[in-house]
Each structure stands twice: as structure tokens, then as C-alpha cells.
Amino acid sequence: MADKTPASRHPATIAAQAGGAMDDHTGGVVPAVHRATTFARGADYAPLNPDNIYLRSHNENARQAEAVLSALEGAAETLLFPSGMAAVAAVFRTLPHGATVLVQRQIYWGTTQWITDFCARRGMALVEVEASDTAALTAACVEHLPALVWVETPSNPWLRITDISAAAEAAHEVGALLVVDGTAATPALSQPLAFGADIVMHSATKGINGHSDVLAGALATRTPEAPIWQAIVLDRNTAGAVLDPQAAWLLLRGMRTLPLRMTRMSKTAQALAEFLHDHPQVERVLYPGLPDHPGHALAARQMPNGFGGLMSFVVRGGGTAALRAAGRLQLFHRATSLGGVESLVEHRHTIEPHTGIPEGLLRVSIGIEDAGDLRDDLAQALGQ
Ligand SMILES: *Cc1c(COP(=O)(O)O)cnc(C)c1O
């Protein structure tokens, strides 16, 4: 049911038709929500449907959403989790006590915060490195011999671009696995597995669902037979970090427009980045679609379909000026998160004052509103 997707179909087709998922019982073109937590056996005690025993292990709605994600990601297998952080934790929980992990500096602060705490409790060595600097990443791999390398590209909120192929080579050279957090790009814009990543992780709460109404996370791989993947599968099943059927159903619906949304968001973000780049009140724009971004050429190779809807810019005049501009915005909601159809703005320094974020930095997530309306809103907020 969930697995009708011929490999040759394009992402927009796979997404729009939810990978072929329908309601086989009624013929409805939209699948049903299956809320049953347990499934019956026959008089001979054989399961009526051998795929379904108990909801923690077997969830039809999650399987349908996972099949679509696998097709979009070019993965052999995808696992959904009840949040992005649950997916992060599922990876790290498989590592042995005392292992060394190499993690990119200045990524999503929640990831860094949780990994730091987890490593301390597990007697694990955490080494942070600027992974967008390939030479630094390679040297750190050789020096520290990590079990796992964790990068995030584009990174949130700095929009740094890491060379996934080079990171995979550096990790594999020392026997480490590479995990890429691809949340900001989504599988519509980038497929890290094709560049050599062992596992790709997403907060599906963001662009994948795209409607700011589902909390979910995903892991995907091309090598489901790998011991780490088997350990993750077992852990999700037995520890129970599974996505609820209703959330999985909503996610499947949200993903029907994923390629469409990401294309539109990238196009609008590019126009707004160029507008801000030339604005006298703006010191600096961090967006990989701009030719003067240090990762531009690399991003163009790794994200050929667009640079995404996430962008940061530094307002002239520091924290006061940035907060004043954020306060004046009328269309952009002042709220955390990213990847939704509605545009959001965030003053990251207020949230994470000790991680080196410039006080004048505003992070924006560009939605699918009219590009001119968003531009006018930014213009009036910046005082021009
Ligand atoms: C939001 C986010 C996460 C965490 O995901 P949740 O769904 O909020 O648990 C991880 N990585 C990145 C890059 C994120 O933006």
C-alpha cells in the first residue's frame, strides 16, 4: 500500500500523490487514519495481517509517510520519530559509552545543548569543529578518531555550507559514520545520502511538514543493514519513540506540496536576500544563494533546486536596531521555527546569548506569501 512508487517518477509527482497511498477499503484518494493500537489474530492464531501486530512496532500511517520520504530522499529506509530531537537522540543512544563524537560548531542550539549534556552523562568526548572548513574537519577526524561525525547544512542560523562528500570521505577514512542534519534544505532541495552521508536527519516539524502544525523527526539511510541502523530500529521499537498515526497522516498531507513549497520559498528568499544585500540599514546577509556567500558554489552543487527559505541578516545598529525592526514587522510573525508557509522572524541573540550570535542578527524563515508584500514589510520595518 505504502510502497507503490516507481523509482523513475519525479519528486513533485511522488509528493502530490503521497507515494500512491490511498484508502484501499473505500477507494478514497486520501488514506484513512488508522488509530488501532492492536491488531487481531485469527482462530489459528496467525495475525490477520502479518504486517500489523501492535502500534508501537507497526504503524500504517507512519509507513506511508516514511515511504514518501524514502522516495524523495533516495533512501532505502526512513524512520519517523515524534520530534527532530527524538531522531537526534535515537542516533546518539546507539553509541558506546566512552565514544568520541565530532560535531559541527554553531549548529541548531538545541542539538548542541542536548549532545553536550548526553556526552557528559555517558563519558563521551565531544569535539566541536567548524565543519564548513573542510581542512579543519579532516584534521579533527585524524586527530580525534571519532565514532560519529555530525554536520548540519545549511546550518541554522549561520547558513554555513558543509561539503558533504568531503565530510563523508574524512569520516570514512577514520572509520567514522557521517550524519547530516538536512532540516533547512529538506529532501526537496538536497539529498545528502547521494553525497556519501550514512544517515540523514530532519526535523520534519519544519519544511517537510511545512504548516507549523506537526512535531516530527526523521532518519533515513541507504544502508539499512548497517549495525547502527539496526540498533536505531530496535531502539525506536522497544523504547517507543514513534510518531502518532494522526501526526503521520498530517505529515503525509503536508508533504504533498513539499517540492512546490520549497521551490517557491527559495525563489522568494533569493529575491529578498538580494533586496536586503543592497539595503543601507543591513550590514550583512547570510544566504547561500548570494554569489558573495562563501559556500555559494558548493551550495549550488549540493542544492541544485534552490537554496531554501532560511536566511539571516545583520541589522546596522546592533541589538536595539534589530529588535526595533523585528517589532515593526507586520507580516512576519515573531516566532521561533522555520520552513512553514507563513514567514517568521527571530532575534536569535535573545534566545541563545552565549553562542556568538551577533546582537544585530535577525533570522527569517521565508514562507509562500507574495514576495512583494514581504519585501514591502521588510522595507517599512527597516525604516525605508
Ligand atoms: C528544529 C530543529 C531541530 C529539532 O527538531 P524538533 O522537531 O524541534 O525536535 C534539529 N535541527 C534543526 C536544524 C532544527 O531546525
The ligand as an SDF file (V2000), in Angstrom:
LIG
                    3D

 15 15  0  0  0  0  0  0  0  0999 V2000
   14.1580   22.4180   14.8290 C   0  0  0  0  0  0  0  0  0  0  0  0
   15.4320   21.7320   14.5110 C   0  0  0  0  0  0  0  0  0  0  0  0
   15.8050   20.5470   15.1510 C   0  0  0  0  0  0  0  0  0  0  0  0
   14.9640   19.9230   16.2590 C   0  0  0  0  0  0  0  0  0  0  0  0
   13.7560   19.4450   15.7690 O   0  0  0  0  0  0  0  0  0  0  0  0
   12.3690   19.4100   16.6360 P   0  0  0  0  0  0  0  0  0  0  0  0
   11.3960   18.8820   15.6570 O   0  0  0  0  0  0  0  0  0  0  0  0
   12.1080   20.8110   17.1010 O   0  0  0  0  0  0  0  0  0  0  0  0
   12.6230   18.4850   17.7760 O   0  0  0  0  0  0  0  0  0  0  0  0
   17.0060   19.9550   14.7780 C   0  0  0  0  0  0  0  0  0  0  0  0
   17.7950   20.5020   13.8260 N   0  0  0  0  0  0  0  0  0  0  0  0
   17.4620   21.6480   13.1960 C   0  0  0  0  0  0  0  0  0  0  0  0
   18.3800   22.2050   12.1520 C   0  0  0  0  0  0  0  0  0  0  0  0
   16.2840   22.3000   13.5220 C   0  0  0  0  0  0  0  0  0  0  0  0
   15.9690   23.4570   12.8980 O   0  0  0  0  0  0  0  0  0  0  0  0
  1  2  1  0
  2  3  1  0
  2 14  2  0
  3  4  1  0
  3 10  2  0
  4  5  1  0
  5  6  1  0
  6  7  2  0
  6  8  1  0
  6  9  1  0
 10 11  1  0
 11 12  2  0
 12 13  1  0
 12 14  1  0
 14 15  1  0
M  END
$$$$
